Amino acid sequence: MFAFGCGSGSSGSTSLVVLQSITISPASQTVNLGQSQPYNAECGFSTGAGVCPTLSWSSSNTSVATINSSGVATASNVNTGGTTISASTGGISSNNATLTVQSGGVVQNSVPLIVDAGPPGTGFTSSNVAFASVTLCVPGTNNCQTIDHVGVDTGSTGLRILKSALALSLTQEGNLVECMQFVSFSTWGPVMMADVKMGGEVASNVPIQVIGDSNTGFPNIPSGCPQPLDDTLQTLGANGLLGVGLFLQDCGSACAAMATNPDIYYSCPTATNCTLAAAPLNQQVPNPVAMFASDNNGVLIQMQAIASDSGQATAAGTMFFGIGTQSNNGLGGATIFHVDQFGNFTTVYNGQSYPGSFLDSGSNGIFFLTTALTGMPDCGGGNTGFYCPTNTTSFATTTQGTTGTSEPVSFKAANVNQLPVANTAFNDLTGDNPSCFVNAATTAPCFDWGLSFFFGRNVFTAIEKQNTPAGPGPYWAY
């Protein structure tokens, strides 16, 4: 058996923590020729579950698929068939996982992104919102609907669709209704079941949130659900939100128990009777990417560069599903930034460290610090919260991961009041951010690296517990 312990250096007993089991997943998977499949490992010790030590991975048929030291299997480009994947260390072996390689074509693992004025009917022109189209189906059927102008958000988890944009009749997940809380707004509506399709990827029979203040059938919003609600086309500015962030579920273990549910999940047996409720992990709204059969360990967002400080009319990009699973989503030379339990890392500016920073394609600018710390005035009026320096101002920062990796990041801040109203894509749209959660009890100024940061970069979002060529998420990379 593999064991480790620590002694006091003097006489007395030694406390041993003994490795007892290794469980790898997925237990059974089918991939196409040339595709990669990351494997996860969970270890059981004499004291309970814990982080696995370094494992030796093996494939029983290397002519069909090989597997590297990080647990990423790569299918042959020519040979189909089956192989058994396993892991071991210190005389303890895992369960056997079956990997089948078929000759089917490579799964289309990408969807186009567009930054434009937004869907008709909002009453305003969107700025710096990356939109994608998402296809929803009644589970297990061909009764489907494609919904355009769904905002892509690396700062949240889960798919939320406006009831006003949805023509399908979906089934509710029990009595669950959700109040999902964002930084500046909430969304209210039932948890429904749907097949989610993007490109060639499918997440089958997964929970999504259908949002709308009264037209979802639950008009009585609990007092614990923070206002305002952005769940109409006019307030949200999109037909929905696609959360492809770092986490597997939108709430996680906190909502799985009544005592720690932060006013997010409710049981509503009738339209007007809603009480706070625990939501098991498998009933919570998940990251749909993690539910794909393959290419399910994260996303790569690739946005075109914006050449002019005045922005441009529209901008295009691509979202690739998977990290290191196909030839188009490799990490290359990207720097890995591991994050804390809240998904945050650190930004250093003027010699001062600002923990609580994060990447968020769902924010339409780079929101950072305060007018006092930046020396830039607030725009006021309809652009309150944005910066309006006299001249376009350059900033130099350094981003740092929790394991010590770092990368310099430079950007510009334009006078938002002077940006052309006909344009929708800007790399210099900025605003203040005086209050970020550094930990569960403390807030402080930080950097919210919104869509302005993404232009001209390849930005990876690795999902927690999902294996990648750089190890399991969660992490950012660029």
C-alpha positions in Angstrom: 0.0 0.0 0.0 1.0 3.6 -0.6 1.2 5.5 2.7 2.7 8.7 4.0 2.9 10.2 7.5 4.7 12.6 9.7 6.6 12.0 12.8 7.5 14.4 15.6 11.2 13.5 15.5 11.0 11.9 18.9 9.6 8.8 20.3 5.8 8.2 19.9 3.4 7.0 17.4 3.3 8.0 13.7 0.0 8.9 12.1 -0.4 7.3 8.7 -2.7 8.3 6.0 -3.1 5.3 3.8 -4.2 5.3 0.2 -7.0 2.8 -0.2 -8.7 3.4 -3.6 -8.4 5.1 -6.9 -11.5 5.8 -9.0 -11.1 7.2 -12.6 -13.8 8.6 -14.8 -15.4 8.5 -17.2 -16.0 4.8 -16.8 -16.9 4.4 -20.5 -16.3 6.8 -23.4 -16.4 6.8 -27.2 -14.2 9.1 -29.2 -13.4 9.6 -32.9 -10.1 9.0 -34.6 -7.5 11.5 -33.5 -9.5 12.9 -30.6 -8.3 13.3 -27.0 -10.1 12.3 -23.8 -9.0 13.6 -20.4 -9.5 11.4 -17.4 -10.2 12.4 -13.8 -9.0 10.5 -10.8 -10.4 10.6 -7.2 -8.5 8.9 -4.4 -9.9 7.5 -1.1 -7.6 7.5 1.9 -8.0 6.0 5.4 -9.0 9.5 6.5 -11.5 10.1 3.6 -11.3 11.5 0.1 -8.3 13.6 -0.9 -6.0 14.7 -3.6 -4.4 11.9 -5.5 -0.6 11.5 -5.5 1.2 11.2 -8.8 -0.4 8.4 -10.8 0.9 6.1 -13.5 -1.6 5.9 -16.3 -1.8 3.1 -18.8 -3.7 2.0 -21.9 -4.0 -1.8 -22.6 -4.0 -1.2 -26.4 -1.6 1.6 -27.4 -2.3 1.0 -31.0 -5.8 2.3 -30.4 -5.1 5.0 -27.8 -2.2 6.2 -25.7 -2.4 8.1 -22.4 0.1 10.6 -21.0 1.2 11.2 -17.4 -1.5 13.9 -17.0 -4.3 11.3 -17.7 -5.1 12.6 -21.2 -5.8 9.8 -23.7 -5.2 10.4 -27.4 -6.9 8.1 -30.0 -5.0 6.8 -32.9 -5.4 8.5 -36.2 -5.9 5.2 -38.0 -6.8 2.4 -35.7 -10.3 1.9 -34.3 -11.3 -0.5 -31.5 -11.2 -0.6 -27.7 -8.7 -0.2 -25.0 -8.8 -0.2 -21.2 -7.6 2.8 -19.3 -6.3 2.5 -15.7 -4.2 4.3 -13.2 -2.0 3.1 -10.3 0.5 4.0 -7.6 2.1 2.3 -4.7 0.5 -1.0 -5.5 -3.1 0.4 -5.6 -4.8 0.2 -9.0 -7.9 2.0 -10.2 -11.0 0.6 -11.8 -10.8 -0.1 -15.5 -12.3 2.4 -17.8 -13.3 1.5 -21.3 -12.3 3.8 -24.2 -13.7 3.0 -27.7 -12.2 4.7 -30.8 -14.6 4.9 -33.8 -14.1 6.1 -37.3 -16.6 8.9 -37.2 -15.6 12.4 -38.2 -14.2 14.8 -35.8 -16.9 16.5 -33.7 -17.4 20.2 -34.6 -16.3 21.8 -31.4 -16.8 25.4 -32.1 -19.4 28.1 -32.5 -19.0 31.6 -34.0 -19.3 34.7 -31.7 -20.4 38.1 -32.8 -20.3 41.5 -31.0 -23.0 43.7 -32.5 -25.9 45.9 -31.4 -27.8 43.0 -29.9 -31.2 41.5 -30.6 -34.1 43.6 -31.8 -36.4 45.0 -29.2 -34.0 45.9 -26.4 -34.5 49.6 -26.9 -30.8 50.3 -26.8 -27.5 49.4 -28.6 -25.4 46.8 -26.9 -21.7 47.4 -26.4 -19.0 44.7 -25.9 -21.3 41.7 -25.6 -20.2 38.5 -27.3 -23.3 36.7 -28.5 -23.6 33.0 -29.6 -26.5 30.9 -30.9 -27.7 28.0 -28.8 -30.1 25.2 -29.9 -32.5 23.7 -27.3 -34.5 20.6 -27.7 -37.2 18.8 -25.8 -35.0 16.0 -24.3 -34.6 13.0 -26.5 -36.6 14.5 -29.4 -36.1 16.5 -32.6 -38.4 19.2 -31.3 -35.8 21.9 -31.2 -35.3 25.7 -31.4 -32.2 27.8 -32.1 -32.0 31.0 -30.0 -29.6 33.7 -31.2 -28.0 36.5 -29.3 -27.3 34.6 -26.1 -24.5 36.4 -24.2 -21.4 34.3 -23.5 -20.2 34.7 -19.9 -17.0 33.2 -18.5 -17.9 34.7 -15.1 -20.9 32.5 -14.4 -22.1 28.9 -14.8 -25.2 27.6 -16.5 -27.6 28.4 -19.4 -30.4 30.9 -18.8 -33.0 31.7 -21.5 -35.7 34.3 -21.5 -39.2 32.9 -21.5 -40.1 35.5 -24.1 -37.5 33.9 -26.4 -38.5 30.3 -25.8 -41.1 28.6 -28.0 -40.6 25.1 -26.7 -42.6 23.4 -24.0 -40.1 22.1 -21.5 -40.6 20.1 -18.3 -39.6 21.5 -14.9 -37.0 19.8 -12.7 -39.3 18.9 -9.8 -40.5 22.1 -8.1 -37.2 23.9 -8.4 -37.2 27.6 -9.1 -34.0 29.7 -8.9 -32.9 33.2 -8.0 -29.5 33.3 -9.6 -27.5 36.2 -8.1 -25.0 38.2 -10.2 -22.9 41.2 -9.1 -25.5 43.8 -10.1 -28.7 41.9 -10.7 -30.6 38.6 -10.3 -32.6 36.3 -12.5 -35.7 34.5 -11.4 -37.4 31.5 -13.0 -37.9 27.7 -12.9 -35.3 25.1 -13.6 -36.3 23.2 -16.7 -34.8 20.2 -18.6 -33.5 20.4 -22.1 -31.0 19.0 -24.6 -28.4 21.8 -25.3 -26.7 21.7 -28.7 -23.8 23.9 -29.8 -21.8 23.1 -32.9 -21.6 19.3 -33.0 -21.7 19.0 -29.2 -24.7 17.9 -27.2 -25.5 18.1 -23.5 -28.4 15.7 -23.0 -31.3 16.3 -20.6 -29.6 19.0 -18.5 -31.1 21.6 -16.2 -31.4 25.2 -17.5 -33.0 28.2 -16.0 -36.0 29.8 -17.9 -36.1 33.4 -16.7 -38.8 36.1 -16.6 -40.2 38.1 -13.7 -43.8 37.0 -14.1 -44.4 35.2 -17.3 -42.6 32.0 -16.2 -45.5 31.2 -14.0 -44.0 32.2 -10.6 -44.9 35.8 -10.1 -44.3 36.0 -6.3 -40.6 36.6 -5.9 -39.2 35.8 -2.4 -37.9 38.6 -0.3 -34.5 36.9 -0.2 -34.0 37.2 -4.0 -32.1 40.5 -4.4 -33.4 43.2 -6.8 -33.2 44.4 -9.5 -34.1 41.5 -11.8 -32.6 41.5 -15.3 -34.9 39.0 -16.8 -36.6 40.8 -19.7 -35.2 41.6 -23.1 -35.1 45.3 -22.2 -33.1 44.8 -19.0 -30.9 41.8 -20.0 -30.1 43.1 -23.5 -29.9 39.5 -24.7 -32.1 36.4 -25.3 -30.2 34.6 -22.5 -26.9 34.0 -20.8 -24.5 31.1 -21.5 -22.3 30.7 -18.4 -19.2 28.8 -19.4 -17.1 29.6 -16.3 -14.8 27.7 -14.0 -17.3 25.7 -12.0 -19.4 22.6 -12.6 -22.6 23.9 -11.1 -23.9 27.4 -10.6 -24.0 27.1 -6.8 -22.4 23.9 -5.8 -22.2 22.4 -2.3 -23.5 25.5 -0.6 -27.0 25.0 -2.2 -27.0 21.2 -1.6 -27.8 21.8 2.1 -30.5 24.0 3.5 -28.3 25.5 6.2 -25.9 27.0 3.6 -28.3 27.8 0.7 -27.6 31.5 0.0 -31.2 32.3 -1.1 -30.6 30.7 -4.6 -32.8 27.6 -4.9 -36.5 27.4 -3.9 -39.2 24.8 -4.0 -42.4 26.2 -5.5 -45.1 23.5 -5.4 -47.6 26.2 -6.5 -47.2 29.5 -8.4 -47.4 31.5 -5.3 -45.9 29.3 -2.7 -42.1 29.3 -2.7 -39.8 28.3 0.2 -36.0 28.0 0.3 -34.9 24.5 -0.6 -31.7 22.4 -0.8 -30.8 21.5 -4.4 -28.7 18.3 -5.0 -25.8 18.9 -7.3 -27.4 16.9 -10.1 -30.5 19.1 -10.0 -28.6 22.4 -10.1 -28.0 24.3 -13.3 -24.7 23.0 -14.6 -22.0 24.3 -16.9 -23.3 22.8 -20.2 -19.8 22.3 -21.6 -19.0 19.9 -18.7 -22.0 17.9 -19.8 -20.8 17.2 -23.3 -19.7 13.7 -24.2 -16.3 15.0 -25.2 -14.5 18.4 -25.4 -15.9 18.9 -21.9 -13.0 20.3 -19.9 -13.3 24.0 -20.7 -13.5 26.6 -23.5 -11.2 28.7 -25.6 -12.5 32.1 -26.6 -10.7 33.7 -29.5 -11.7 37.3 -30.3 -10.3 39.4 -33.1 -8.2 42.4 -32.2 -9.6 45.9 -32.2 -7.1 48.2 -34.0 -8.7 51.6 -33.3 -9.1 53.4 -29.9 -12.5 54.4 -31.2 -13.6 50.8 -31.6 -15.4 49.3 -34.6 -18.9 48.6 -35.7 -18.8 44.8 -35.0 -16.3 42.2 -34.0 -16.1 38.4 -34.7 -14.7 35.6 -32.7 -15.0 31.8 -32.0 -15.6 29.8 -28.9 -13.9 26.4 -29.0 -15.1 23.6 -26.7 -12.4 21.6 -24.9 -8.8 22.3 -24.0 -6.2 20.2 -25.7 -8.8 17.8 -27.0 -8.6 18.6 -30.7 -6.0 20.3 -33.0 -7.8 23.7 -32.7 -7.9 24.1 -28.9 -4.4 23.4 -27.7 -2.9 25.6 -24.9 0.3 26.3 -26.9 2.4 28.8 -25.0 -0.5 30.1 -22.9 0.4 30.9 -19.2 -1.7 29.0 -16.7 -3.3 31.0 -13.9 -4.6 28.9 -11.1 -7.3 30.4 -8.9 -8.7 30.4 -5.4 -11.9 28.7 -4.3 -13.9 31.7 -5.5 -12.3 31.6 -9.0 -10.1 34.6 -8.4 -6.5 35.5 -8.9 -4.4 38.7 -8.3 -3.7 41.8 -10.3 -0.7 44.0 -9.4 -1.0 47.7 -10.3 1.4 50.4 -9.1 3.1 48.0 -6.7 -0.2 47.1 -5.0 -1.7 43.6 -5.2 -5.5 43.3 -5.7 -6.8 39.8 -5.0 -10.3 39.0 -6.0 -9.6 39.7 -9.7 -11.2 37.5 -12.4 -11.8 37.1 -16.1 -15.4 37.7 -17.2 -16.5 37.9 -20.8 -19.9 38.8 -19.6 -18.7 42.2 -18.3 -18.6 44.7 -21.2 -15.5 46.5 -20.0 -12.5 46.3 -17.8 -13.9 47.3 -14.4 -11.1 48.1 -12.0 -10.4 50.0 -8.8 -11.9 53.5 -8.1 -11.6 57.0 -9.3 -9.3 57.8 -6.3 -6.9 54.9 -7.2 -6.9 55.5 -10.9 -7.1 59.3 -11.1 -9.9 59.0 -13.7 -13.2 60.7 -13.3 -16.6 59.0 -13.5 -18.5 59.7 -16.7 -21.8 60.5 -14.9 -25.2 60.7 -16.4 -26.2 57.6 -18.4 -22.6 56.3 -18.3 -22.3 56.4 -14.5 -19.8 53.7 -13.4 -17.6 54.1 -16.5 -14.4 56.1 -16.6 -14.0 59.3 -18.7 -10.4 60.5 -18.6 -9.6 63.7 -20.5 -7.4 61.7 -22.8 -7.1 58.0 -23.6 -4.9 56.6 -20.7 -2.6 53.6 -20.8 -2.2 51.2 -17.8 0.4 48.5 -17.1 -0.4 45.7 -14.7 0.7 42.2 -13.9 -1.7 39.2 -13.4 -0.7 36.5 -11.0 -2.0 33.0 -10.4 -2.2 31.4 -7.0 0.8 29.2 -7.8 3.0 32.1 -8.7 2.7 32.3 -12.5 2.5 35.8 -13.8 2.0 37.8 -17.0 2.2 41.5 -17.8 -1.1 43.0 -19.1 -1.4 46.4 -20.7 -4.6 48.2 -21.7 -6.1 51.6 -22.4 -9.0 53.5 -20.9 -10.9 55.8 -23.3 -13.4 58.5 -22.5 -16.6 56.5 -22.8 -18.7 59.6 -23.4 -16.6 60.3 -26.5 -16.7 56.8 -28.1 -18.7 56.6 -31.3 -22.2 55.5 -30.6 -22.4 53.6 -33.9 -19.7 51.2 -32.8 -20.3 48.2 -30.6 -16.8 46.7 -30.0 -14.2 48.4 -27.9 -10.9 47.3 -26.3 -10.7 50.4 -24.1 -14.1 50.5 -22.4 -13.4 50.7 -18.6 -15.2 51.5 -15.4 -14.8 51.3 -11.6 -15.0 48.3 -9.4 -14.8 49.3 -5.8 -16.2 46.1 -4.2 -15.1 42.6 -5.1 -15.2 39.6 -2.8 -11.7 38.9 -1.7 -13.0 36.1 0.5 -16.5 35.1 1.9 -16.5 38.1 4.3 -14.3 40.8 2.8 -14.7 43.1 -0.2 -12.2 45.4 -1.7 -11.4 47.0 -5.1 -10.2 44.6 -7.8 -10.0 44.0 -11.5 -12.9 42.5 -13.5 -11.2 41.7 -16.8 -14.3 42.0 -19.1 -14.6 41.6 -22.8 -12.3 44.5 -23.6 -9.5 42.2 -22.3 -10.5 39.3 -24.6 -10.0 41.2 -27.9 -6.8 40.0 -29.7 -6.2 37.1 -27.2 -6.8 33.4 -26.9 -8.4 33.0 -23.4 -8.9 29.6 -21.9 -11.3 28.7 -19.1 -10.6 25.3 -17.5 -13.5 23.8 -15.5 -13.0 22.5 -12.0 -12.1 18.8 -11.6 -11.9 18.3 -15.4 -8.6 17.1 -16.5 -6.6 19.0 -19.2 -3.0 18.8 -20.6 -2.0 21.3 -17.9 -3.7 19.4 -15.1 -7.3 19.7 -13.7 -9.1 23.0 -13.6 -10.1 25.4 -12.4 -7.7 27.9 -14.0 -7.5 30.6 -16.6 -4.9 30.6 -19.3 -3.8 33.2 -22.0 
